[in-house]
């Protein structure tokens, strides 16, 4: 077996790139299939390497990324991004209300 040395002046046609991207982290979690990069003041978010969205600033990009992260989590069967298990994917967290005692007249 030998290693093929490609000439430095020509990149093989099957290599696409190079790309510069950043992983997106929301609430301490790295969001799969969501990357981004900065272009001046604007921030671009890219989903699955195919769908891009230009955000006016970092704040708008964070809100959008948070929305996408929750949508991805729900698509994977979690109730929301912060859910630890898939035990009850469509059951929102709530509290139990105790029944009221019967009224006496």
GISULSUL-V860732 format. One record per pair of residues at least 24 apart in sequence whose ideal C-beta (glycine too) atoms are under 8 Angstrom apart, sorted by the first residue. I is the first residue (numbers start at 1). GAP is how many residues later the second one is. Records with the same first field share a line. If there is no record, write none. Layout:
I = GAP / GAP
//
This chain:
21 = 25
24 = 41 / 45
26 = 36 / 39 / 40 / 43 / 55
27 = 39 / 42 / 54 / 55
29 = 40 / 52
31 = 34 / 37 / 38 / 41
32 = 40
33 = 39
34 = 31 / 34 / 35 / 38
36 = 25 / 29
//
